[in-house]
Amino acid sequence: MAVDSSPPPPPVNEKFAKSLEFIEEMTTNPDSVQKGVLAEILTQNAHTEYLQRFNLGGATDRESFKSKVPIVTYEDLQPEIQRIANGDRSPILCSYPISEFLTSSGTSAGERKLMPTIREEMDRRQLLYSLLMPVMNLYVPNLDKGKGLYFLFIKAETETPGGLVARPVLTSYYKSDQFKNRAVDPYNTYTSPDEAILCVDSFQSMYTQMLCGLLMREEVLRVGAVFASGLLRAIKFLTVHWRQLALDISTGVLNPKITDVSIQKRMAGILRPDPVLAEFMSRECEGENWEKIIPRIWPNTIYLDVIVTGAMAQYIPLLDFYSGGLPQACTMYASSECYFGLNMKPMTKPSEVCYTIMPNMGYFEFLPHPPETEHGAVELADVEVGKEYELVVSTYSGLCRYRVGDVLKVTGHHNSAPQFKFVRRKNVLLSIDADKTDELELQKAVENAAALLEEYKSSVVEFTSYADTGSIPGHYVVYWELSGGAPGGEVMDKCCHVMEESMNSVYRQCRVADNSVGPLEIRLVRGGTFEELMDYAISRGASINQYKAPRCVSYTPIVELLDARVVSAHFSPAPPHWTPERRG
Ligand code: AMP
């Protein structure tokens, strides 16, 4: 099947036509949609404790809202959020009951941020999902003729002291009735049984999803996961477990490690001995040559459905290697706070991907980035092409003028709605999967670990870091230059472990529950390395007076300079401690 990039043909059915019409309607006059959304939010939440505080006096217009209600961060809202978590059911942020907390992969004081949400929001998220296939169908027809191999996972959930469930937004979605009772839709048929997606044990879930993908390999038209890191983890899983998978396929007997009863029951109806398929798989895998493994195993794959924008861009070369350069479609831009929008040209190459924020999803404002003193936040309709902004959102769930922390660049328009390139998330130094480590967290981790050096009369003079994604799972590398002699390897291993223990809960969850981040590595570099790094930076135009050692490097010549001066490398010998419960 050809991937078409010429002007789109008309939609194939009534439902798709309606969805596309809806997108046209929303993007033709985004300003009036935004005006309506804000009025709706402010009317709905007029009597909340939070809005009452700012004396809006019933006003629902943008001017009153922007002049009276402050722009806030998570930390500003934490007292209110804590009260909700502790069981206060009064209308604090939202007039509707808070149905659960969505736990963001962004953290505050080392723990996932808790985003209050209401039942109605699920419908709004569902609406955005429903727009994706009508758009994709304009570029890739006939996706109803096969299936999607999507690696989808739920994660552990907890309960707040007040009895509300706290879990990631996708866990909430996959466990919802909307997902479980979804109508049969030939355009959205997956190889993964719900029982596998809904199994919290990541090994059993992945194993079953891979097995089903293999059994239905010829029907698969698209292969995906939410983020690129997730798909690469699945491919890595295949490279490690293909023998057992082939055995199951050849005998028709499920791996005894799959102990989840609902998976066992479901697989009893799917798994049949297929020695021919098992033999094919073994032939493809036994040479351990993984180049183009995706199209070799799933020959009808038209594209990969994964987010490769933002921090995930680091995985594009590896995805190209495994897929033989299949298109990588980034379809949507969303967060726990709010689902934002979609990519109107999903088959464009990753470097050109831009997202159209759907003005019905929430009320959006844009803070010029870097901040301009004379300008406050501007409206969705007023952003300027070529400029960068930080996204601020007000939601039906009660967030008002909340800084999401994403920096976006305006690249153009779809109708009158601006389109944005995702530039980066603010303050993220290192990221491998869902983990995001900022400079302060890294600094604290180094300090905690360096305390072990004191008794050896040694200390860390300088450090920097690098997200090593050359192999899967990727891992953090921290380069240390020491003064005094280096202590023994055992002490250095312990330093790695202390650093991991100091990381935020999302990092530790990735290490422990998801195995999506590998053991942290400290590379000791010889004395004088950081001075050489400075000389290098100055030779490239950095100012001597202002030079500070970078706390993270990614530029290949610098990584090579550091690596050429490594005297020893040490890995964390054991995963850090993690449980779903929040610390403190
Ligand atoms: P979470 O807080 O865990 O719900 O993650 C939401 C964040 O993931 C967003 O605020 C972005 O920083 C990032 N994100 C979501 N979708 C995309 C995308 N399509 N491209 C780049 N980054 C994204």
Boltz pocket constraint, residues with backbone or C-beta under 6 A from the ligand:
constraints:
  - pocket:
      binder: B
      contacts: [[A, 103], [A, 104], [A, 105], [A, 106], [A, 169], [A, 307], [A, 308], [A, 309], [A, 310], [A, 311], [A, 330], [A, 332], [A, 333], [A, 334], [A, 335], [A, 336], [A, 337], [A, 404], [A, 406], [A, 422], [A, 424], [A, 425]]
      max_distance: 6.0
